[in-house]
Amino acid sequence: MNLFDVYPINDITIVKAKGSYVWDDKGEQYLDLYGGHAVISIGHTHPHWVQRIEEQLEKIAFYSNSIRIPLQTELAEKLGRISNKPDYQLFLCNSGAEANENALKLASFHTGRKKIIAFSKSFHGRTSLAVAATDNKNYVAPVNETDNVIFLPFNDEDALEACFKKNSAQIAAVIIEGIQGVGGINIADDDFLRAIRTLCTKHGAVYIADSVQCGYGRSGKFFSHDFAGVNADIYTMAKGMGNGFPVAGIIVAPQIKPKHFQLGTTFGGNHLACAAALAVLEIIEEEKLMGNAVMVGKYLRDELSAISELDNVRGRGLMIGFDVPESLKDLRKNLLWEQKIFTGEAKPNVIRLLPSLALKKRDAEQFIDSIKESISALSA
């Protein structure tokens, strides 16, 4: 049997990882500024995270949600405190797509409505409704197509107000990434998020803050939507929540009431997943990683902005993007194969940096030196 060939693969086999570094099967060391697509939040194989999982594995790894799992309650309490959302409710699942799917479904249950507002260059996942709200036709199979999703321009308040004026009685939810990741590190304006909050409140719609990639401290605040000073009705989480262990969730404002069997999951919130997620929160808090994301992220943005060959450096915390001119189209390839540095991308010409929130300044300095060297080599 062969693997189903849907991923473009770099011919590299990673066999070991620690902190912000990974090693291949030939012993070559790489600086990881991609974090497995923003997943590695606290650093690879952090000893406390490993210990938490190992200790839990010795006790019980899994049982279904038909019994009490005190680790879920512990996780909810800690998450509520660290995110400053103590009165919200937690539902645990397995992936970002599943989190967004459940958030959209819950909004429709709550409002009795069908229409969803999403935005240009959005990415919300690959399951049925999440992908229907994703602005990329290449990901949408015929069976996913629906006229219940309305796409609007990103950061366009006039278009948003006009849409609510025309469709307010039908709109169940607005879903928006605080910082678009796959779309190219596009930051939602604070005023735009405040307008979403105002219009959702006025018309009885649900504000869904997709924080799958831009949440969990990556922006320097727990949720990047927090920069706008408003509260969403539902926040979706995944990526850095488990530092590589599959765990995701939604937190739900108190006015949205649960009903038995409304949502469900087999593996979501299992014992091992909760242990991994608790370890992540403990390390974020103990090691002050959100503050580190602010400090190291600012250094990177400032240094990248000073490189004249790069355009439109942007981002918050350790979620950073910049545009690469056509003359440097091989820059990301050069960083990987010549400088041994993993980075992310967004088509057609964006390099994305999504490192561990524990990235050290000396590693950021190494990257800046390496990118200057790569630009020089490619410009020669």
FIVEX-168641 format. One record per residue (C-alpha): x, y, z. Coordinates in steps of 0.02 Angstrom, whole numbers, padded with zeros to 5 digits, always signed. Example, Ala and Ser with C-alpha at 12.3 -4.5 7.8 and 13.67 -1.06 7.14 Angstrom:
2
+00615-00225+00390 +00684-00053+00357 
//
This chain:
380
+00000+00000+00000 +00059+00176-00042 +00022+00337+00050 -00114+00444-00028 -00008+00578-00111 -00087+00744-00056 +00063+00829+00026 +00210+00910-00063 +00355+00830+00031 +00529+00896+00069 +00651+00750+00062 +00697+00768+00246 +00665+00642+00385 +00660+00721+00558 +00704+00598+00696 +00739+00710+00846 +00680+00878+00913 +00720+00991+01060 +00667+01169+01093 +00675+01266+00930 +00785+01138+00841 +00756+00975+00747 +00879+00847+00678 +00864+00734+00527 +00916+00553+00507 +01086+00609+00442 +01122+00710+00600 +01092+00880+00517 +01024+01014+00634 +00887+01135+00579 +00817+01291+00662 +00627+01271+00665 +00535+01435+00633 +00384+01343+00562 +00334+01246+00717 +00243+01113+00618 +00121+01247+00559 +00109+01347+00722 +00083+01189+00825 +00241+01192+00930 +00198+01324+01058 +00315+01284+01204 +00461+01204+01110 +00489+01027+01050 +00491+00889+01182 +00484+01009+01329 +00530+00902+01482 +00376+00953+01584 +00261+00915+01437 +00343+00746+01412 +00332+00706+01597 +00148+00755+01607 +00104+00638+01463 +00212+00495+01525 +00138+00503+01700 -00039+00506+01631 -00001+00362+01512 +00047+00255+01663 -00126+00289+01740 -00255+00291+01600 -00239+00352+01421 -00419+00353+01364 -00599+00330+01411 -00753+00406+01331 -00850+00559+01384 -00982+00447+01463 -00888+00460+01629 -00816+00602+01733 -00642+00656+01681 -00576+00775+01815 -00432+00828+01702 -00561+00913+01590 -00623+01018+01735 -00444+01060+01785 -00406+01112+01606 -00564+01219+01594 -00522+01310+01756 -00342+01344+01706 -00388+01395+01529 -00523+01512+01594 -00401+01597+01712 -00255+01615+01591 -00364+01672+01446 -00463+01789+01560 -00626+01705+01509 -00672+01619+01674 -00861+01623+01643 -00850+01534+01474 -00886+01349+01445 -00763+01225+01367 -00802+01091+01239 -00653+00983+01190 -00623+00903+01021 -00474+00851+00913 -00430+00976+00775 -00452+01155+00718 -00572+01105+00581 -00677+01010+00707 -00674+01159+00825 -00737+01276+00688 -00865+01149+00629 -00937+01136+00804 -00933+01325+00829 -01031+01356+00669 -01154+01217+00710 -01179+01283+00886 -01211+01459+00820 -01345+01390+00705 -01425+01292+00847 -01422+01446+00959 -01497+01567+00833 -01605+01451+00728 -01527+01532+00574 -01425+01468+00425 -01316+01606+00354 -01132+01627+00397 -01023+01777+00357 -00842+01737+00317 -00706+01839+00233 -00590+01844+00085 -00430+01740+00106 -00506+01650+00255 -00456+01473+00305 -00561+01382+00434 -00526+01198+00400 -00568+01056+00282 -00724+00977+00359 -00892+01010+00277 -00951+01177+00347 -00778+01239+00396 -00716+01218+00218 -00874+01298+00148 -00824+01452+00249 -00646+01443+00180 -00605+01559+00035 -00515+01434-00077 -00613+01341-00208 -00475+01211-00224 -00523+01142-00053 -00712+01140-00080 -00783+00979-00152 -00952+00986-00240 -01034+00907-00088 -00970+01050+00021 -01044+01188-00086 -01181+01289-00003 -01265+01457-00024 -01270+01480+00165 -01097+01562+00172 -01077+01744+00123 -00899+01800+00085 -00857+01983+00116 -00697+02084+00094 -00580+02073+00244 -00578+02231+00352 -00720+02315+00255 -00842+02387+00382 -00958+02460+00249 -00980+02290+00165 -01012+02209+00334 -01144+02337+00382 -01229+02322+00213 -01234+02133+00228 -01315+02141+00400 -01439+02270+00338 -01492+02154+00198 -01483+01985+00287 -01491+02017+00475 -01637+01898+00507 -01542+01755+00425 -01365+01778+00492 -01317+01649+00622 -01134+01697+00643 -00984+01794+00586 -00823+01692+00587 -00655+01780+00575 -00472+01744+00608 -00392+01880+00715 -00239+01857+00604 -00261+01759+00444 -00127+01625+00434 -00150+01527+00273 -00213+01688+00194 -00043+01770+00219 -00030+01847+00395 -00167+01977+00371 -00215+02065+00533 -00398+02103+00568 -00412+02287+00610 -00462+02319+00790 -00602+02434+00731 -00665+02298+00614 -00675+02171+00756 -00766+02300+00862 -00889+02326+00719 -00919+02138+00710 -00954+02135+00897 -01075+02281+00885 -01171+02211+00736 -01180+02035+00806 -01249+02102+00970 -01373+02215+00882 -01441+02079+00766 -01428+01927+00880 -01289+01840+00782 -01142+01744+00855 -00965+01813+00843 -00844+01667+00816 -00661+01708+00844 -00560+01581+00747 -00405+01572+00856 -00342+01405+00793 -00179+01477+00729 -00174+01653+00802 -00226+01602+00978 -00145+01522+01128 -00025+01667+01158 +00054+01672+00985 +00010+01856+00958 +00072+01909+01130 -00105+01908+01199 -00195+01745+01233 -00315+01776+01089 -00265+01898+00952 -00445+01961+00955 -00406+02030+01128 -00312+02176+01048 -00483+02247+00999 -00543+02247+01179 -00701+02147+01141 -00762+01973+01187 -00817+01850+01054 -00960+01728+01088 -00859+01575+01038 -00670+01555+01024 -00599+01407+00928 -00429+01333+00976 -00310+01198+00916 -00131+01208+00845 -00026+01260+00996 -00151+01194+01123 -00064+01026+01139 +00111+01064+01072 +00091+00923+00947 -00030+00812+01041 -00197+00817+00947 -00314+00922+01053 -00432+01065+01012 -00583+01150+01084 -00707+01291+01086 -00747+01405+01230 -00925+01467+01234 -00998+01624+01314 -01120+01595+01458 -01275+01656+01363 -01260+01507+01244 -01336+01361+01337 -01289+01178+01306 -01410+01035+01275 -01371+00851+01290 -01317+00770+01126 -01304+00939+01039 -01117+00912+01012 -01012+00757+01034 -00842+00678+01008 -00761+00509+01039 -00581+00559+01068 -00600+00741+01116 -00548+00781+01294 -00468+00612+01327 -00350+00593+01474 -00188+00607+01375 -00250+00758+01277 -00296+00849+01436 -00128+00809+01514 -00038+00880+01362 -00148+01036+01359 -00124+01067+01545 +00065+01053+01525 +00060+01183+01386 -00036+01308+01494 +00077+01276+01643 +00232+01311+01539 +00158+01464+01453 +00121+01537+01624 +00278+01481+01716 +00400+01532+01579 +00304+01692+01532 +00300+01641+01351 +00173+01772+01295 +00295+01907+01352 +00435+01818+01259 +00328+01814+01102 +00306+02003+01113 +00492+02037+01141 +00567+01916+01014 +00428+01952+00889 +00463+02139+00895 +00648+02106+00868 +00613+01999+00715 +00491+02123+00638 +00608+02270+00668 +00757+02180+00593 +00659+02113+00445 +00587+02286+00411 +00764+02353+00397 +00804+02232+00255 +00764+02334+00099 +00736+02183-00013 +00587+02123+00090 +00414+02203+00080 +00268+02228+00198 +00335+02148+00357 +00184+02120+00469 +00115+02019+00614 +00096+02017+00801 +00202+01924+00926 +00277+01769+00845 +00155+01762+00700 +00250+01856+00565 +00241+01870+00378 +00332+01965+00242 +00323+01974+00052 +00464+01911-00057 +00495+01991-00227 +00504+01885-00383 +00691+01911-00391 +00706+01816-00225 +00576+01683-00262 +00696+01546-00204 +00728+01628-00035 +00626+01504+00067 +00707+01357-00025 +00879+01431+00008 +00840+01454+00193 +00792+01271+00207 +00926+01186+00102 +01074+01303+00126 +01042+01383+00296 +00948+01234+00374 +00801+01339+00432 +00618+01288+00419 +00494+01426+00379 +00314+01428+00319 +00236+01506+00166 +00075+01576+00096 +00046+01582-00091 +00101+01667-00195 +00249+01756-00114 +00236+01763+00077 +00358+01685+00201 +00277+01649+00369 +00366+01632+00535 +00272+01526+00664 +00405+01472+00789 +00390+01410+00967 +00338+01548+01087 +00496+01502+01182 +00608+01554+01035 +00767+01630+01105 +00831+01798+01045 +00997+01719+00994 +00901+01601+00879 +00808+01750+00805 +00976+01836+00779 +01039+01681+00689 +00889+01688+00573 +00917+01871+00532 +01100+01837+00490 +01049+01687+00385 +00915+01779+00286 +01036+01919+00247 +01162+01791+00187 +01031+01705+00080 +00973+01868+00002 +01153+01912-00037 +01183+01742-00118 +01024+01750-00222 +01059+01930-00276 +01237+01894-00334 
//
